[in-house]
Amino acid sequence: MLPTRNWQDSLDDALDTVVVALDISGALDRVWHGGLLEKLRAKGIQGDLLLLLGNYLQGRTLHVVVNEQASESMSVETSAPKDSVLGPVLWNINVDDLLRQLPVISAYADDCTLSCSYSRQDSERAADEVNQQLSVIQEWGTRWQEAVKVLGVEVDRELRFDGHIKHIAKKASYRVSALRRVASFLDRGGKLLLYKA
C-alpha cells in the first residue's frame, strides 16, 4: 500500500501526520561487502552460493577510458554492481534488517519514508517516536558501513586512515594533473599566482 493512502486515512480521521523522507544517497555505492556477506550468511546462504556472491562482490576493479587512454585500475571495496539483476536484490537484503526494526516506514529501493500520525494533543509523543526511529536509522547506518567521517577525516573499522589518505592522494593527483595541463599556457606571473593560491 502506498504511504499516501495511510496519510489520507489519517487526514480523514482528523489526525496530523509527520512525514520524514529519506534518500540514501549513492545507496548501492555504499554497500559494505563484508557486512552484506554477513547478512547473506544470517539469511542461510552458505556454501558455493555464498562463495559465488563473495566473488561477485569482491576483487572487482574499475578504470576510466578517455580518448583511448585508460586510467590506473582501482579496487572497488564497496558497492553492489549497478545495472545488474543482482544489484537491487543485494540492496534489499542489505537494508532488510533496518526495515524490520521500523514499524512506520515505507521503502522503495533507496527511498524510505517514515510517517507517524497522531492527534494534536499527542504531538510531543509523535516527535519522540519519529526521533527514536531516526536514531535507529543512524545506528544502523553507522554499524553497516566500513568507515565513518569524523571532522572530515575518514576512519575505518580498524581505526586506520588508509581510505582517507587514498582519497586525499587521488584528489591531489587530479589537481596536479590539471595544473600541469594549464601551466604551459601561463606566463611566469600566472604560474606564481597559481603557486601562491
PASEBA-1860 file (N, C-alpha, C; in nm, 3 decimals):
! residues 197
1> MLPTRNWQ> 0.085/-0.118/0.000/0.000/0.000/0.000/0.090/0.124/0.000 ~ 0.052/0.223/-0.078/0.128/0.347/-0.082/0.112/0.424/0.048 ~ 0.220/0.488/0.094/0.209/0.563/0.220/0.107/0.676/0.210 ~ 0.088/0.731/0.090/-0.007/0.842/0.077/-0.149/0.798/0.114 ~ -0.180/0.672/0.092/-0.313/0.621/0.131/-0.329/0.628/0.283 ~ -0.224/0.587/0.355/-0.227/0.596/0.502/-0.240/0.740/0.547 ~ -0.170/0.829/0.480/-0.175/0.971/0.516/-0.315/1.026/0.495 ~ -0.377/0.987/0.384/-0.513/1.033/0.356/-0.611/0.981/0.461
9> DSLDDALD> -0.594/0.853/0.497/-0.679/0.796/0.603/-0.663/0.874/0.733 ~ -0.540/0.911/0.765/-0.514/0.989/0.887/-0.583/1.124/0.881 ~ -0.573/1.190/0.766/-0.641/1.319/0.750/-0.792/1.304/0.765 ~ -0.847/1.197/0.707/-0.990/1.172/0.718/-1.032/1.150/0.864 ~ -0.939/1.096/0.945/-0.967/1.072/1.087/-0.927/1.192/1.174 ~ -0.901/1.307/1.110/-0.863/1.431/1.179/-0.733/1.417/1.259 ~ -0.640/1.339/1.205/-0.509/1.324/1.268/-0.405/1.402/1.189 ~ -0.305/1.453/1.259/-0.190/1.515/1.192/-0.090/1.405/1.161
17> TVVVALDI> -0.005/1.429/1.062/0.095/1.329/1.024/0.230/1.396/1.005 ~ 0.331/1.338/1.067/0.469/1.381/1.044/0.527/1.285/0.941 ~ 0.588/1.341/0.837/0.650/1.259/0.732/0.796/1.300/0.720 ~ 0.884/1.201/0.724/1.027/1.226/0.704/1.070/1.142/0.584 ~ 1.111/1.210/0.477/1.155/1.140/0.356/1.307/1.127/0.360 ~ 1.355/1.006/0.342/1.499/0.979/0.344/1.540/0.921/0.209 ~ 1.648/0.972/0.156/1.704/0.917/0.033/1.849/0.885/0.064 ~ 1.882/0.758/0.065/2.019/0.717/0.097/2.103/0.742/-0.027
25> SGALDRVW> 2.175/0.853/-0.026/2.248/0.893/-0.147/2.354/0.790/-0.183 ~ 2.356/0.753/-0.310/2.453/0.656/-0.359/2.441/0.523/-0.287 ~ 2.318/0.479/-0.261/2.294/0.361/-0.179/2.375/0.240/-0.225 ~ 2.365/0.206/-0.351/2.437/0.088/-0.399/2.588/0.107/-0.390 ~ 2.633/0.232/-0.399/2.777/0.259/-0.390/2.831/0.243/-0.249 ~ 2.743/0.241/-0.151/2.787/0.240/-0.012/2.770/0.105/0.056 ~ 2.734/0.004/-0.018/2.714/-0.128/0.041/2.850/-0.187/0.078 ~ 2.870/-0.211/0.207/2.995/-0.270/0.256/2.990/-0.420/0.231
33> HGGLLEKL> 3.085/-0.471/0.153/3.086/-0.611/0.113/3.088/-0.707/0.231 ~ 3.176/-0.681/0.328/3.185/-0.770/0.445/3.054/-0.778/0.521 ~ 2.989/-0.663/0.539/2.860/-0.660/0.608/2.752/-0.731/0.531 ~ 2.750/-0.712/0.399/2.649/-0.778/0.316/2.667/-0.929/0.319 ~ 2.791/-0.976/0.311/2.816/-1.121/0.317/2.773/-1.177/0.452 ~ 2.793/-1.101/0.558/2.748/-1.142/0.692/2.595/-1.154/0.694 ~ 2.526/-1.060/0.632/2.380/-1.063/0.627/2.330/-1.180/0.542 ~ 2.400/-1.209/0.433/2.363/-1.324/0.349/2.377/-1.454/0.430
41> RAKGIQGD> 2.487/-1.466/0.505/2.508/-1.583/0.591/2.395/-1.596/0.693 ~ 2.355/-1.484/0.753/2.248/-1.484/0.853/2.115/-1.527/0.793 ~ 2.098/-1.506/0.663/1.974/-1.547/0.595/1.981/-1.691/0.547 ~ 2.091/-1.761/0.583/2.102/-1.903/0.549/2.173/-1.932/0.418 ~ 2.227/-1.832/0.355/2.301/-1.855/0.231/2.441/-1.900/0.270 ~ 2.483/-2.012/0.216/2.612/-2.069/0.254/2.672/-2.147/0.138 ~ 2.785/-2.206/0.162/2.849/-2.293/0.064/2.887/-2.221/-0.065 ~ 2.866/-2.292/-0.175/2.907/-2.241/-0.307/2.836/-2.111/-0.345
49> LLLLLGNY> 2.709/-2.098/-0.307/2.636/-1.976/-0.342/2.697/-1.855/-0.270 ~ 2.732/-1.870/-0.144/2.794/-1.761/-0.070/2.931/-1.728/-0.130 ~ 3.008/-1.831/-0.166/3.138/-1.808/-0.231/3.121/-1.735/-0.364 ~ 3.020/-1.777/-0.441/2.994/-1.713/-0.570/2.958/-1.565/-0.551 ~ 2.870/-1.536/-0.456/2.832/-1.397/-0.429/2.951/-1.317/-0.377 ~ 3.034/-1.379/-0.294/3.155/-1.312/-0.246/3.248/-1.277/-0.361 ~ 3.265/-1.371/-0.454/3.349/-1.345/-0.572/3.288/-1.237/-0.660 ~ 3.156/-1.235/-0.668/3.085/-1.135/-0.748/3.107/-0.995/-0.692
57> LQGRTLHV> 3.109/-0.984/-0.559/3.123/-0.853/-0.495/3.268/-0.809/-0.480 ~ 3.354/-0.901/-0.441/3.490/-0.863/-0.403/3.589/-0.886/-0.516 ~ 3.701/-0.815/-0.506/3.806/-0.833/-0.605/3.778/-0.764/-0.737 ~ 3.680/-0.673/-0.739/3.649/-0.602/-0.863/3.736/-0.478/-0.873 ~ 3.765/-0.439/-0.994/3.842/-0.317/-1.018/3.767/-0.233/-1.122 ~ 3.806/-0.108/-1.129/3.750/-0.022/-1.233/3.858/0.070/-1.285 ~ 3.838/0.114/-1.407/3.924/0.217/-1.465/3.840/0.297/-1.563 ~ 3.889/0.413/-1.598/3.818/0.504/-1.687/3.899/0.518/-1.814
65> VVNEQASE> 3.829/0.519/-1.928/3.896/0.537/-2.056/3.846/0.666/-2.118 ~ 3.938/0.757/-2.149/3.906/0.883/-2.215/4.003/0.899/-2.332 ~ 3.947/0.921/-2.451/4.031/0.934/-2.571/4.129/0.819/-2.584 ~ 4.081/0.700/-2.562/4.159/0.576/-2.574/4.273/0.567/-2.473 ~ 4.272/0.649/-2.370/4.371/0.645/-2.263/4.303/0.591/-2.137 ~ 4.356/0.482/-2.084/4.296/0.421/-1.964/4.365/0.472/-1.838 ~ 4.284/0.499/-1.738/4.340/0.539/-1.608/4.396/0.415/-1.538 ~ 4.461/0.438/-1.428/4.510/0.329/-1.346/4.390/0.255/-1.286
73> SMSVETSA> 4.397/0.123/-1.278/4.288/0.046/-1.218/4.286/0.065/-1.067 ~ 4.165/0.071/-1.013/4.148/0.087/-0.869/4.055/-0.024/-0.820 ~ 4.081/-0.072/-0.699/3.994/-0.176/-0.645/3.865/-0.113/-0.594 ~ 3.756/-0.188/-0.605/3.624/-0.144/-0.559/3.593/-0.223/-0.432 ~ 3.589/-0.155/-0.318/3.572/-0.224/-0.191/3.433/-0.209/-0.132 ~ 3.353/-0.122/-0.190/3.213/-0.111/-0.150/3.133/-0.103/-0.279 ~ 3.007/-0.122/-0.270/2.908/-0.109/-0.377/2.860/-0.244/-0.426 ~ 2.738/-0.243/-0.472/2.681/-0.357/-0.543/2.679/-0.314/-0.689
81> PKDSVLGP> 2.713/-0.406/-0.780/2.720/-0.367/-0.922/2.589/-0.306/-0.970 ~ 2.601/-0.187/-1.029/2.483/-0.117/-1.081/2.438/-0.182/-1.211 ~ 2.315/-0.156/-1.246/2.259/-0.205/-1.372/2.272/-0.356/-1.387 ~ 2.275/-0.425/-1.276/2.280/-0.571/-1.280/2.151/-0.623/-1.218 ~ 2.118/-0.745/-1.249/1.998/-0.805/-1.193/2.013/-0.819/-1.041 ~ 2.133/-0.849/-0.995/2.154/-0.871/-0.852/2.165/-0.744/-0.770 ~ 2.199/-0.631/-0.830/2.218/-0.506/-0.755/2.101/-0.473/-0.664 ~ 1.979/-0.459/-0.717/1.864/-0.427/-0.632/1.833/-0.537/-0.529
89> VLWNINVD> 1.852/-0.662/-0.567/1.827/-0.773/-0.474/1.924/-0.764/-0.356 ~ 2.051/-0.740/-0.387/2.152/-0.729/-0.281/2.123/-0.607/-0.192 ~ 2.076/-0.498/-0.253/2.040/-0.380/-0.171/1.926/-0.415/-0.077 ~ 1.824/-0.486/-0.128/1.710/-0.523/-0.044/1.755/-0.610/0.074 ~ 1.846/-0.703/0.048/1.899/-0.787/0.157/1.977/-0.699/0.255 ~ 2.053/-0.606/0.202/2.134/-0.517/0.286/2.048/-0.434/0.381 ~ 1.933/-0.386/0.335/1.851/-0.294/0.414/1.737/-0.365/0.490 ~ 1.719/-0.494/0.466/1.607/-0.567/0.525/1.604/-0.559/0.678
97> DLLRQLPV> 1.718/-0.574/0.741/1.720/-0.571/0.888/1.677/-0.435/0.942 ~ 1.709/-0.328/0.871/1.665/-0.195/0.913/1.513/-0.183/0.902 ~ 1.459/-0.224/0.789/1.315/-0.210/0.766/1.235/-0.290/0.868 ~ 1.289/-0.403/0.912/1.218/-0.485/1.012/1.215/-0.419/1.150 ~ 1.307/-0.327/1.175/1.312/-0.258/1.305/1.217/-0.138/1.311 ~ 1.169/-0.094/1.195/1.090/0.029/1.190/0.947/0.000/1.148 ~ 0.853/0.010/1.241/0.715/-0.025/1.209/0.644/0.076/1.119 ~ 0.694/0.198/1.112/0.623/0.302/1.037/0.707/0.352/0.920
105> ISAYADDC> 0.760/0.260/0.841/0.843/0.300/0.728/0.792/0.236/0.600 ~ 0.798/0.312/0.494/0.770/0.260/0.360/0.900/0.276/0.282 ~ 0.932/0.178/0.200/1.059/0.186/0.127/1.042/0.137/-0.015 ~ 1.111/0.205/-0.104/1.123/0.160/-0.242/1.266/0.190/-0.283 ~ 1.342/0.086/-0.310/1.484/0.099/-0.341/1.552/0.178/-0.229 ~ 1.618/0.290/-0.262/1.691/0.364/-0.159/1.611/0.481/-0.103 ~ 1.484/0.490/-0.137/1.396/0.594/-0.083/1.314/0.536/0.031 ~ 1.326/0.593/0.147/1.250/0.548/0.264/1.169/0.664/0.318
113> TLSCSYSR> 1.048/0.635/0.363/0.963/0.738/0.420/0.911/0.692/0.555 ~ 0.946/0.767/0.657/0.893/0.745/0.792/0.768/0.829/0.806 ~ 0.666/0.774/0.870/0.549/0.858/0.897/0.489/0.819/1.031 ~ 0.430/0.917/1.094/0.368/0.895/1.225/0.245/0.986/1.233 ~ 0.129/0.925/1.251/0.005/1.002/1.263/-0.034/1.011/1.411 ~ -0.092/1.124/1.448/-0.122/1.148/1.589/-0.229/1.255/1.601 ~ -0.293/1.256/1.718/-0.387/1.364/1.747/-0.307/1.483/1.799 ~ -0.363/1.600/1.789/-0.290/1.722/1.827/-0.234/1.716/1.970
121> QDSERAAD> -0.309/1.657/2.061/-0.260/1.653/2.199/-0.144/1.555/2.218 ~ -0.118/1.470/2.119/-0.007/1.374/2.128/0.113/1.415/2.044 ~ 0.124/1.541/2.008/0.231/1.584/1.918/0.370/1.561/1.977 ~ 0.385/1.577/2.107/0.515/1.555/2.170/0.555/1.408/2.162 ~ 0.460/1.319/2.185/0.486/1.175/2.175/0.523/1.138/2.031 ~ 0.456/1.198/1.934/0.485/1.171/1.793/0.627/1.215/1.758 ~ 0.666/1.332/1.806/0.802/1.381/1.779/0.904/1.286/1.841 ~ 0.878/1.238/1.963/0.968/1.143/2.027/0.979/1.014/1.946
129> EVNQQLSV> 0.864/0.966/1.896/0.863/0.842/1.817/0.944/0.858/1.689 ~ 0.925/0.969/1.619/0.999/0.992/1.495/1.149/1.003/1.524 ~ 1.185/1.075/1.630/1.327/1.087/1.666/1.388/0.953/1.703 ~ 1.310/0.868/1.769/1.358/0.735/1.804/1.384/0.654/1.677 ~ 1.291/0.663/1.580/1.309/0.592/1.453/1.432/0.642/1.379 ~ 1.453/0.774/1.380/1.571/0.831/1.314/1.700/0.785/1.383 ~ 1.696/0.768/1.513/1.813/0.716/1.586/1.843/0.572/1.545 ~ 1.740/0.492/1.524/1.758/0.354/1.478/1.825/0.355/1.341
137> IQEWGTRW> 1.780/0.443/1.253/1.838/0.452/1.119/1.985/0.494/1.128 ~ 2.013/0.593/1.211/2.151/0.640/1.225/2.242/0.529/1.279 ~ 2.195/0.458/1.379/2.274/0.349/1.438/2.299/0.240/1.335 ~ 2.196/0.205/1.257/2.210/0.104/1.152/2.314/0.149/1.050 ~ 2.304/0.275/1.007/2.398/0.325/0.907/2.541/0.323/0.955 ~ 2.562/0.353/1.081/2.697/0.353/1.138/2.750/0.210/1.149 ~ 2.664/0.118/1.189/2.708/-0.021/1.208/2.746/-0.086/1.077 ~ 2.673/-0.058/0.970/2.691/-0.132/0.845/2.769/-0.053/0.740
145> QEAVKVLG> 2.860/0.028/0.784/2.949/0.091/0.687/3.092/0.061/0.727 ~ 3.178/0.065/0.629/3.317/0.027/0.652/3.396/0.137/0.722 ~ 3.357/0.262/0.701/3.431/0.374/0.760/3.333/0.485/0.796 ~ 3.376/0.571/0.888/3.296/0.688/0.924/3.384/0.811/0.909 ~ 3.319/0.926/0.894/3.393/1.052/0.887/3.379/1.124/1.019 ~ 3.491/1.166/1.074/3.494/1.245/1.197/3.568/1.373/1.164 ~ 3.495/1.485/1.169/3.552/1.615/1.135/3.618/1.612/0.997 ~ 3.554/1.543/0.903/3.604/1.540/0.766/3.712/1.437/0.740
153> VEVDRELR> 3.753/1.363/0.841/3.858/1.261/0.825/3.793/1.123/0.832 ~ 3.819/1.041/0.729/3.761/0.907/0.723/3.844/0.810/0.806 ~ 3.778/0.740/0.898/3.843/0.642/0.985/3.773/0.508/0.965 ~ 3.851/0.401/0.937/3.788/0.271/0.912/3.768/0.194/1.042 ~ 3.716/0.072/1.030/3.682/-0.010/1.147/3.804/-0.047/1.233 ~ 3.923/-0.047/1.171/4.046/-0.077/1.246/4.114/0.051/1.294 ~ 4.042/0.163/1.288/4.093/0.295/1.327/4.214/0.336/1.245 ~ 4.212/0.301/1.116/4.318/0.341/1.023/4.263/0.449/0.931
161> FDGHIKHI> 4.354/0.521/0.869/4.318/0.632/0.781/4.348/0.601/0.635 ~ 4.366/0.473/0.600/4.406/0.435/0.464/4.313/0.492/0.357 ~ 4.182/0.476/0.377/4.085/0.526/0.280/4.094/0.677/0.264 ~ 4.110/0.746/0.375/4.120/0.892/0.372/4.247/0.935/0.298 ~ 4.356/0.868/0.327/4.483/0.901/0.261/4.473/0.878/0.111 ~ 4.413/0.764/0.070/4.394/0.736/-0.073/4.309/0.845/-0.139 ~ 4.202/0.884/-0.070/4.112/0.986/-0.123/4.185/1.119/-0.141 ~ 4.261/1.161/-0.041/4.335/1.287/-0.049/4.442/1.280/-0.158
169> AKKASYRV> 4.511/1.166/-0.167/4.615/1.150/-0.269/4.555/1.156/-0.409 ~ 4.439/1.092/-0.428/4.374/1.094/-0.559/4.330/1.235/-0.594 ~ 4.274/1.305/-0.497/4.230/1.443/-0.518/4.349/1.532/-0.555 ~ 4.459/1.516/-0.484/4.580/1.594/-0.514/4.634/1.561/-0.652 ~ 4.631/1.434/-0.687/4.680/1.390/-0.819/4.599/1.455/-0.931 ~ 4.467/1.458/-0.916/4.382/1.522/-1.017/4.415/1.670/-1.030 ~ 4.435/1.735/-0.916/4.464/1.879/-0.919/4.600/1.908/-0.980 ~ 4.700/1.829/-0.945/4.834/1.848/-1.004/4.828/1.824/-1.154
177> SALRRVAS> 4.754/1.722/-1.194/4.739/1.692/-1.337/4.673/1.810/-1.410 ~ 4.569/1.866/-1.350/4.501/1.981/-1.411/4.595/2.101/-1.420 ~ 4.674/2.123/-1.315/4.770/2.234/-1.316/4.876/2.214/-1.425 ~ 4.922/2.091/-1.442/5.022/2.064/-1.546/4.967/2.098/-1.684 ~ 4.839/2.064/-1.705/4.780/2.090/-1.837/4.771/2.239/-1.867 ~ 4.742/2.321/-1.767/4.727/2.465/-1.792/4.858/2.541/-1.777 ~ 4.955/2.483/-1.709/5.080/2.554/-1.681/5.152/2.599/-1.808 ~ 5.145/2.519/-1.912/5.216/2.556/-2.036/5.156/2.680/-2.103
185> FLDRGGKL> 5.034/2.714/-2.066/4.968/2.831/-2.124/4.986/2.957/-2.039 ~ 5.053/2.946/-1.927/5.069/3.059/-1.835/5.210/3.117/-1.841 ~ 5.217/3.247/-1.822/5.349/3.309/-1.811/5.397/3.291/-1.666 ~ 5.515/3.339/-1.638/5.574/3.323/-1.506/5.485/3.382/-1.396 ~ 5.426/3.498/-1.420/5.338/3.562/-1.321/5.215/3.477/-1.293 ~ 5.156/3.418/-1.398/5.040/3.331/-1.381/5.074/3.206/-1.301 ~ 5.191/3.149/-1.329/5.235/3.030/-1.255/5.259/3.064/-1.108 ~ 5.318/3.181/-1.083/5.343/3.224/-0.946/5.211/3.244/-0.871
193> LLYKA> 5.114/3.303/-0.940/4.982/3.323/-0.880/4.918/3.189/-0.843 ~ 4.926/3.091/-0.935/4.873/2.958/-0.907/4.944/2.894/-0.789 ~ 5.075/2.909/-0.784/5.155/2.850/-0.677/5.113/2.906/-0.541 ~ 5.087/3.035/-0.535/5.052/3.100/-0.409/4.905/3.081/-0.370 ~ 4.822/3.039/-0.463/4.677/3.027/-0.438/4.643/2.916/-0.342
END
